[in-house]
Amino acid sequence: MNIEQLVQIIWSVSAALLIILVLLHSPKGDGIGGIGGQAQLFTVRLV
């Protein structure tokens, strides 16, 4: 096995994992802002 075959295997496995993660992602999430509770940072309170 040479370095070219190893890189091709790594690319294939990472592509398959990325596809699986995208398909398992919940569509009702807050996007990037939902990570770590950052979505509440930009809310406006009218109190």
mmCIF file as Biopython writes it, N, C-alpha, C and O atoms, coordinates in Angstrom:
data_model
#
loop_
_atom_site.group_PDB
_atom_site.id
_atom_site.type_symbol
_atom_site.label_atom_id
_atom_site.label_alt_id
_atom_site.label_comp_id
_atom_site.label_asym_id
_atom_site.label_entity_id
_atom_site.label_seq_id
_atom_site.pdbx_PDB_ins_code
_atom_site.Cartn_x
_atom_site.Cartn_y
_atom_site.Cartn_z
_atom_site.occupancy
_atom_site.B_iso_or_equiv
_atom_site.auth_seq_id
_atom_site.auth_asym_id
_atom_site.pdbx_PDB_model_num
ATOM 1   N N  . MET A ? 1  ? 0.855   -1.177 0.000  1.0 0.0 1  A 1 
ATOM 2   C CA . MET A ? 1  ? 0.000   0.000  0.000  1.0 0.0 1  A 1 
ATOM 3   C C  . MET A ? 1  ? 0.903   1.243  0.000  1.0 0.0 1  A 1 
ATOM 4   O O  . MET A ? 1  ? 1.749   1.403  0.880  1.0 0.0 1  A 1 
ATOM 5   N N  . ASN A ? 2  ? 0.717   2.098  -0.973 1.0 0.0 2  A 1 
ATOM 6   C CA . ASN A ? 2  ? 1.515   3.317  -1.033 1.0 0.0 2  A 1 
ATOM 7   C C  . ASN A ? 2  ? 0.746   4.483  -0.439 1.0 0.0 2  A 1 
ATOM 8   O O  . ASN A ? 2  ? -0.404  4.330  -0.028 1.0 0.0 2  A 1 
ATOM 9   N N  . ILE A ? 3  ? 1.370   5.633  -0.393 1.0 0.0 3  A 1 
ATOM 10  C CA . ILE A ? 3  ? 0.777   6.808  0.261  1.0 0.0 3  A 1 
ATOM 11  C C  . ILE A ? 3  ? -0.459  7.293  -0.486 1.0 0.0 3  A 1 
ATOM 12  O O  . ILE A ? 3  ? -1.384  7.823  0.130  1.0 0.0 3  A 1 
ATOM 13  N N  . GLU A ? 4  ? -0.488  7.121  -1.793 1.0 0.0 4  A 1 
ATOM 14  C CA . GLU A ? 4  ? -1.652  7.557  -2.572 1.0 0.0 4  A 1 
ATOM 15  C C  . GLU A ? 4  ? -2.893  6.751  -2.214 1.0 0.0 4  A 1 
ATOM 16  O O  . GLU A ? 4  ? -3.981  7.311  -2.083 1.0 0.0 4  A 1 
ATOM 17  N N  . GLN A ? 5  ? -2.737  5.452  -2.057 1.0 0.0 5  A 1 
ATOM 18  C CA . GLN A ? 5  ? -3.867  4.609  -1.667 1.0 0.0 5  A 1 
ATOM 19  C C  . GLN A ? 5  ? -4.328  4.939  -0.249 1.0 0.0 5  A 1 
ATOM 20  O O  . GLN A ? 5  ? -5.527  4.926  0.032  1.0 0.0 5  A 1 
ATOM 21  N N  . LEU A ? 6  ? -3.392  5.232  0.639  1.0 0.0 6  A 1 
ATOM 22  C CA . LEU A ? 6  ? -3.749  5.577  2.016  1.0 0.0 6  A 1 
ATOM 23  C C  . LEU A ? 6  ? -4.542  6.876  2.071  1.0 0.0 6  A 1 
ATOM 24  O O  . LEU A ? 6  ? -5.529  6.974  2.800  1.0 0.0 6  A 1 
ATOM 25  N N  . VAL A ? 7  ? -4.118  7.864  1.309  1.0 0.0 7  A 1 
ATOM 26  C CA . VAL A ? 7  ? -4.842  9.132  1.265  1.0 0.0 7  A 1 
ATOM 27  C C  . VAL A ? 7  ? -6.229  8.943  0.669  1.0 0.0 7  A 1 
ATOM 28  O O  . VAL A ? 7  ? -7.191  9.558  1.129  1.0 0.0 7  A 1 
ATOM 29  N N  . GLN A ? 8  ? -6.339  8.107  -0.343 1.0 0.0 8  A 1 
ATOM 30  C CA . GLN A ? 8  ? -7.643  7.849  -0.960 1.0 0.0 8  A 1 
ATOM 31  C C  . GLN A ? 8  ? -8.586  7.168  0.029  1.0 0.0 8  A 1 
ATOM 32  O O  . GLN A ? 8  ? -9.776  7.485  0.057  1.0 0.0 8  A 1 
ATOM 33  N N  . ILE A ? 9  ? -8.086  6.252  0.829  1.0 0.0 9  A 1 
ATOM 34  C CA . ILE A ? 9  ? -8.915  5.581  1.839  1.0 0.0 9  A 1 
ATOM 35  C C  . ILE A ? 9  ? -9.370  6.577  2.901  1.0 0.0 9  A 1 
ATOM 36  O O  . ILE A ? 9  ? -10.527 6.557  3.319  1.0 0.0 9  A 1 
ATOM 37  N N  . ILE A ? 10 ? -8.456  7.454  3.341  1.0 0.0 10 A 1 
ATOM 38  C CA . ILE A ? 10 ? -8.815  8.447  4.350  1.0 0.0 10 A 1 
ATOM 39  C C  . ILE A ? 10 ? -9.880  9.400  3.817  1.0 0.0 10 A 1 
ATOM 40  O O  . ILE A ? 10 ? -10.826 9.731  4.532  1.0 0.0 10 A 1 
ATOM 41  N N  . TRP A ? 11 ? -9.737  9.846  2.566  1.0 0.0 11 A 1 
ATOM 42  C CA . TRP A ? 11 ? -10.732 10.725 1.956  1.0 0.0 11 A 1 
ATOM 43  C C  . TRP A ? 11 ? -12.094 10.034 1.850  1.0 0.0 11 A 1 
ATOM 44  O O  . TRP A ? 11 ? -13.126 10.648 2.119  1.0 0.0 11 A 1 
ATOM 45  N N  . SER A ? 12 ? -12.096 8.766  1.461  1.0 0.0 12 A 1 
ATOM 46  C CA . SER A ? 12 ? -13.352 8.037  1.298  1.0 0.0 12 A 1 
ATOM 47  C C  . SER A ? 12 ? -14.066 7.854  2.630  1.0 0.0 12 A 1 
ATOM 48  O O  . SER A ? 12 ? -15.281 8.034  2.719  1.0 0.0 12 A 1 
ATOM 49  N N  . VAL A ? 13 ? -13.314 7.497  3.660  1.0 0.0 13 A 1 
ATOM 50  C CA . VAL A ? 13 ? -13.925 7.293  4.976  1.0 0.0 13 A 1 
ATOM 51  C C  . VAL A ? 13 ? -14.452 8.612  5.536  1.0 0.0 13 A 1 
ATOM 52  O O  . VAL A ? 13 ? -15.551 8.652  6.090  1.0 0.0 13 A 1 
ATOM 53  N N  . SER A ? 14 ? -13.687 9.682  5.399  1.0 0.0 14 A 1 
ATOM 54  C CA . SER A ? 14 ? -14.149 10.973 5.917  1.0 0.0 14 A 1 
ATOM 55  C C  . SER A ? 14 ? -15.369 11.482 5.149  1.0 0.0 14 A 1 
ATOM 56  O O  . SER A ? 14 ? -16.257 12.095 5.742  1.0 0.0 14 A 1 
ATOM 57  N N  . ALA A ? 15 ? -15.422 11.238 3.849  1.0 0.0 15 A 1 
ATOM 58  C CA . ALA A ? 15 ? -16.591 11.645 3.066  1.0 0.0 15 A 1 
ATOM 59  C C  . ALA A ? 15 ? -17.830 10.872 3.493  1.0 0.0 15 A 1 
ATOM 60  O O  . ALA A ? 15 ? -18.911 11.448 3.618  1.0 0.0 15 A 1 
ATOM 61  N N  . ALA A ? 16 ? -17.679 9.570  3.717  1.0 0.0 16 A 1 
ATOM 62  C CA . ALA A ? 16 ? -18.812 8.760  4.157  1.0 0.0 16 A 1 
ATOM 63  C C  . ALA A ? 16 ? -19.297 9.204  5.538  1.0 0.0 16 A 1 
ATOM 64  O O  . ALA A ? 16 ? -20.503 9.279  5.773  1.0 0.0 16 A 1 
ATOM 65  N N  . LEU A ? 17 ? -18.373 9.499  6.446  1.0 0.0 17 A 1 
ATOM 66  C CA . LEU A ? 17 ? -18.770 9.958  7.776  1.0 0.0 17 A 1 
ATOM 67  C C  . LEU A ? 17 ? -19.470 11.313 7.711  1.0 0.0 17 A 1 
ATOM 68  O O  . LEU A ? 17 ? -20.428 11.548 8.447  1.0 0.0 17 A 1 
ATOM 69  N N  . LEU A ? 18 ? -19.010 12.192 6.851  1.0 0.0 18 A 1 
ATOM 70  C CA . LEU A ? 18 ? -19.645 13.494 6.705  1.0 0.0 18 A 1 
ATOM 71  C C  . LEU A ? 18 ? -21.067 13.356 6.171  1.0 0.0 18 A 1 
ATOM 72  O O  . LEU A ? 18 ? -21.975 14.041 6.643  1.0 0.0 18 A 1 
ATOM 73  N N  . ILE A ? 19 ? -21.266 12.487 5.201  1.0 0.0 19 A 1 
ATOM 74  C CA . ILE A ? 19 ? -22.607 12.256 4.658  1.0 0.0 19 A 1 
ATOM 75  C C  . ILE A ? 19 ? -23.532 11.706 5.739  1.0 0.0 19 A 1 
ATOM 76  O O  . ILE A ? 19 ? -24.679 12.138 5.854  1.0 0.0 19 A 1 
ATOM 77  N N  . ILE A ? 20 ? -23.038 10.755 6.532  1.0 0.0 20 A 1 
ATOM 78  C CA . ILE A ? 20 ? -23.859 10.170 7.605  1.0 0.0 20 A 1 
ATOM 79  C C  . ILE A ? 20 ? -24.219 11.224 8.636  1.0 0.0 20 A 1 
ATOM 80  O O  . ILE A ? 20 ? -25.363 11.277 9.089  1.0 0.0 20 A 1 
ATOM 81  N N  . LEU A ? 21 ? -23.257 12.070 9.019  1.0 0.0 21 A 1 
ATOM 82  C CA . LEU A ? 21 ? -23.540 13.106 10.006 1.0 0.0 21 A 1 
ATOM 83  C C  . LEU A ? 21 ? -24.553 14.124 9.493  1.0 0.0 21 A 1 
ATOM 84  O O  . LEU A ? 21 ? -25.406 14.583 10.252 1.0 0.0 21 A 1 
ATOM 85  N N  . VAL A ? 22 ? -24.468 14.476 8.225  1.0 0.0 22 A 1 
ATOM 86  C CA . VAL A ? 22 ? -25.433 15.422 7.667  1.0 0.0 22 A 1 
ATOM 87  C C  . VAL A ? 22 ? -26.833 14.810 7.635  1.0 0.0 22 A 1 
ATOM 88  O O  . VAL A ? 22 ? -27.816 15.493 7.924  1.0 0.0 22 A 1 
ATOM 89  N N  . LEU A ? 23 ? -26.926 13.545 7.290  1.0 0.0 23 A 1 
ATOM 90  C CA . LEU A ? 23 ? -28.237 12.896 7.226  1.0 0.0 23 A 1 
ATOM 91  C C  . LEU A ? 23 ? -28.844 12.700 8.608  1.0 0.0 23 A 1 
ATOM 92  O O  . LEU A ? 23 ? -30.067 12.678 8.747  1.0 0.0 23 A 1 
ATOM 93  N N  . LEU A ? 24 ? -28.007 12.556 9.631  1.0 0.0 24 A 1 
ATOM 94  C CA . LEU A ? 24 ? -28.519 12.362 10.995 1.0 0.0 24 A 1 
ATOM 95  C C  . LEU A ? 24 ? -28.788 13.679 11.707 1.0 0.0 24 A 1 
ATOM 96  O O  . LEU A ? 24 ? -29.345 13.677 12.804 1.0 0.0 24 A 1 
ATOM 97  N N  . HIS A ? 25 ? -28.411 14.790 11.115 1.0 0.0 25 A 1 
ATOM 98  C CA . HIS A ? 25 ? -28.565 16.097 11.761 1.0 0.0 25 A 1 
ATOM 99  C C  . HIS A ? 25 ? -30.040 16.450 11.902 1.0 0.0 25 A 1 
ATOM 100 O O  . HIS A ? 25 ? -30.839 16.231 10.992 1.0 0.0 25 A 1 
ATOM 101 N N  . SER A ? 26 ? -30.383 17.004 13.070 1.0 0.0 26 A 1 
ATOM 102 C CA . SER A ? 26 ? -31.760 17.410 13.315 1.0 0.0 26 A 1 
ATOM 103 C C  . SER A ? 26 ? -32.054 18.714 12.577 1.0 0.0 26 A 1 
ATOM 104 O O  . SER A ? 26 ? -31.331 19.694 12.759 1.0 0.0 26 A 1 
ATOM 105 N N  . PRO A ? 27 ? -33.094 18.747 11.752 1.0 0.0 27 A 1 
ATOM 106 C CA . PRO A ? 27 ? -33.393 19.972 11.007 1.0 0.0 27 A 1 
ATOM 107 C C  . PRO A ? 27 ? -33.995 21.067 11.874 1.0 0.0 27 A 1 
ATOM 108 O O  . PRO A ? 27 ? -34.118 22.204 11.416 1.0 0.0 27 A 1 
ATOM 109 N N  . LYS A ? 28 ? -34.378 20.759 13.125 1.0 0.0 28 A 1 
ATOM 110 C CA . LYS A ? 28 ? -35.011 21.747 13.988 1.0 0.0 28 A 1 
ATOM 111 C C  . LYS A ? 28 ? -34.001 22.440 14.898 1.0 0.0 28 A 1 
ATOM 112 O O  . LYS A ? 28 ? -34.392 23.114 15.850 1.0 0.0 28 A 1 
ATOM 113 N N  . GLY A ? 29 ? -32.729 22.286 14.623 1.0 0.0 29 A 1 
ATOM 114 C CA . GLY A ? 29 ? -31.710 22.912 15.459 1.0 0.0 29 A 1 
ATOM 115 C C  . GLY A ? 29 ? -31.630 24.408 15.228 1.0 0.0 29 A 1 
ATOM 116 O O  . GLY A ? 29 ? -32.263 24.940 14.316 1.0 0.0 29 A 1 
ATOM 117 N N  . ASP A ? 30 ? -30.853 25.081 16.054 1.0 0.0 30 A 1 
ATOM 118 C CA . ASP A ? 30 ? -30.679 26.525 15.952 1.0 0.0 30 A 1 
ATOM 119 C C  . ASP A ? 30 ? -29.528 26.907 15.045 1.0 0.0 30 A 1 
ATOM 120 O O  . ASP A ? 30 ? -29.148 28.077 14.985 1.0 0.0 30 A 1 
ATOM 121 N N  . GLY A ? 31 ? -28.977 25.952 14.350 1.0 0.0 31 A 1 
ATOM 122 C CA . GLY A ? 31 ? -27.836 26.237 13.502 1.0 0.0 31 A 1 
ATOM 123 C C  . GLY A ? 31 ? -26.571 26.353 14.334 1.0 0.0 31 A 1 
ATOM 124 O O  . GLY A ? 31 ? -26.447 25.727 15.386 1.0 0.0 31 A 1 
ATOM 125 N N  . ILE A ? 32 ? -25.643 27.151 13.860 1.0 0.0 32 A 1 
ATOM 126 C CA . ILE A ? 32 ? -24.381 27.316 14.571 1.0 0.0 32 A 1 
ATOM 127 C C  . ILE A ? 32 ? -24.613 27.992 15.925 1.0 0.0 32 A 1 
ATOM 128 O O  . ILE A ? 32 ? -23.881 27.734 16.880 1.0 0.0 32 A 1 
ATOM 129 N N  . GLY A ? 33 ? -25.615 28.845 16.008 1.0 0.0 33 A 1 
ATOM 130 C CA . GLY A ? 33 ? -25.901 29.529 17.268 1.0 0.0 33 A 1 
ATOM 131 C C  . GLY A ? 33 ? -26.366 28.587 18.364 1.0 0.0 33 A 1 
ATOM 132 O O  . GLY A ? 33 ? -26.289 28.941 19.541 1.0 0.0 33 A 1 
ATOM 133 N N  . GLY A ? 34 ? -26.844 27.407 18.019 1.0 0.0 34 A 1 
ATOM 134 C CA . GLY A ? 34 ? -27.300 26.456 19.018 1.0 0.0 34 A 1 
ATOM 135 C C  . GLY A ? 34 ? -26.171 25.763 19.746 1.0 0.0 34 A 1 
ATOM 136 O O  . GLY A ? 34 ? -26.403 25.118 20.769 1.0 0.0 34 A 1 
ATOM 137 N N  . ILE A ? 35 ? -24.966 25.879 19.249 1.0 0.0 35 A 1 
ATOM 138 C CA . ILE A ? 35 ? -23.826 25.239 19.887 1.0 0.0 35 A 1 
ATOM 139 C C  . ILE A ? 35 ? -23.406 26.074 21.081 1.0 0.0 35 A 1 
ATOM 140 O O  . ILE A ? 35 ? -23.009 27.228 20.922 1.0 0.0 35 A 1 
ATOM 141 N N  . GLY A ? 36 ? -23.486 25.518 22.247 1.0 0.0 36 A 1 
ATOM 142 C CA . GLY A ? 36 ? -23.045 26.222 23.446 1.0 0.0 36 A 1 
ATOM 143 C C  . GLY A ? 36 ? -24.013 27.272 23.943 1.0 0.0 36 A 1 
ATOM 144 O O  . GLY A ? 36 ? -23.634 28.107 24.764 1.0 0.0 36 A 1 
ATOM 145 N N  . GLY A ? 37 ? -25.249 27.260 23.475 1.0 0.0 37 A 1 
ATOM 146 C CA . GLY A ? 37 ? -26.240 28.207 23.967 1.0 0.0 37 A 1 
ATOM 147 C C  . GLY A ? 37 ? -26.031 29.627 23.470 1.0 0.0 37 A 1 
ATOM 148 O O  . GLY A ? 37 ? -26.444 30.568 24.148 1.0 0.0 37 A 1 
ATOM 149 N N  . GLN A ? 38 ? -25.418 29.817 22.334 1.0 0.0 38 A 1 
ATOM 150 C CA . GLN A ? 38 ? -25.150 31.150 21.820 1.0 0.0 38 A 1 
ATOM 151 C C  . GLN A ? 38 ? -26.390 31.784 21.174 1.0 0.0 38 A 1 
ATOM 152 O O  . GLN A ? 38 ? -26.367 32.967 20.834 1.0 0.0 38 A 1 
ATOM 153 N N  . ALA A ? 39 ? -27.454 31.023 21.003 1.0 0.0 39 A 1 
ATOM 154 C CA . ALA A ? 39 ? -28.636 31.566 20.333 1.0 0.0 39 A 1 
ATOM 155 C C  . ALA A ? 39 ? -29.308 32.651 21.173 1.0 0.0 39 A 1 
ATOM 156 O O  . ALA A ? 39 ? -29.909 33.569 20.614 1.0 0.0 39 A 1 
ATOM 157 N N  . GLN A ? 40 ? -29.220 32.567 22.501 1.0 0.0 40 A 1 
ATOM 158 C CA . GLN A ? 40 ? -29.860 33.545 23.366 1.0 0.0 40 A 1 
ATOM 159 C C  . GLN A ? 40 ? -29.066 34.842 23.446 1.0 0.0 40 A 1 
ATOM 160 O O  . GLN A ? 40 ? -29.572 35.830 23.979 1.0 0.0 40 A 1 
ATOM 161 N N  . LEU A ? 41 ? -27.867 34.869 22.946 1.0 0.0 41 A 1 
ATOM 162 C CA . LEU A ? 41 ? -26.998 36.036 23.038 1.0 0.0 41 A 1 
ATOM 163 C C  . LEU A ? 41 ? -27.569 37.215 22.255 1.0 0.0 41 A 1 
ATOM 164 O O  . LEU A ? 41 ? -27.395 38.366 22.654 1.0 0.0 41 A 1 
ATOM 165 N N  . PHE A ? 42 ? -28.237 36.942 21.161 1.0 0.0 42 A 1 
ATOM 166 C CA . PHE A ? 42 ? -28.684 38.012 20.281 1.0 0.0 42 A 1 
ATOM 167 C C  . PHE A ? 42 ? -30.183 38.291 20.384 1.0 0.0 42 A 1 
ATOM 168 O O  . PHE A ? 42 ? -30.734 38.979 19.525 1.0 0.0 42 A 1 
ATOM 169 N N  . THR A ? 43 ? -30.851 37.776 21.412 1.0 0.0 43 A 1 
ATOM 170 C CA . THR A ? 43 ? -32.274 38.037 21.565 1.0 0.0 43 A 1 
ATOM 171 C C  . THR A ? 43 ? -32.466 39.417 22.182 1.0 0.0 43 A 1 
ATOM 172 O O  . THR A ? 43 ? -31.638 39.883 22.964 1.0 0.0 43 A 1 
ATOM 173 N N  . VAL A ? 44 ? -33.556 40.053 21.824 1.0 0.0 44 A 1 
ATOM 174 C CA . VAL A ? 44 ? -33.872 41.401 22.330 1.0 0.0 44 A 1 
ATOM 175 C C  . VAL A ? 44 ? -34.977 41.277 23.352 1.0 0.0 44 A 1 
ATOM 176 O O  . VAL A ? 44 ? -36.031 40.706 23.074 1.0 0.0 44 A 1 
ATOM 177 N N  . ARG A ? 45 ? -34.736 41.814 24.539 1.0 0.0 45 A 1 
ATOM 178 C CA . ARG A ? 45 ? -35.762 41.787 25.591 1.0 0.0 45 A 1 
ATOM 179 C C  . ARG A ? 45 ? -36.390 43.188 25.697 1.0 0.0 45 A 1 
ATOM 180 O O  . ARG A ? 45 ? -35.692 44.191 25.848 1.0 0.0 45 A 1 
ATOM 181 N N  . LEU A ? 46 ? -37.699 43.222 25.614 1.0 0.0 46 A 1 
ATOM 182 C CA . LEU A ? 46 ? -38.429 44.481 25.756 1.0 0.0 46 A 1 
ATOM 183 C C  . LEU A ? 46 ? -39.148 44.449 27.092 1.0 0.0 46 A 1 
ATOM 184 O O  . LEU A ? 46 ? -40.347 44.179 27.154 1.0 0.0 46 A 1 
ATOM 185 N N  . VAL A ? 47 ? -38.414 44.724 28.158 1.0 0.0 47 A 1 
ATOM 186 C CA . VAL A ? 47 ? -38.994 44.682 29.510 1.0 0.0 47 A 1 
ATOM 187 C C  . VAL A ? 47 ? -39.126 46.085 30.042 1.0 0.0 47 A 1 
ATOM 188 O O  . VAL A ? 47 ? -39.593 46.278 31.164 1.0 0.0 47 A 1 
#
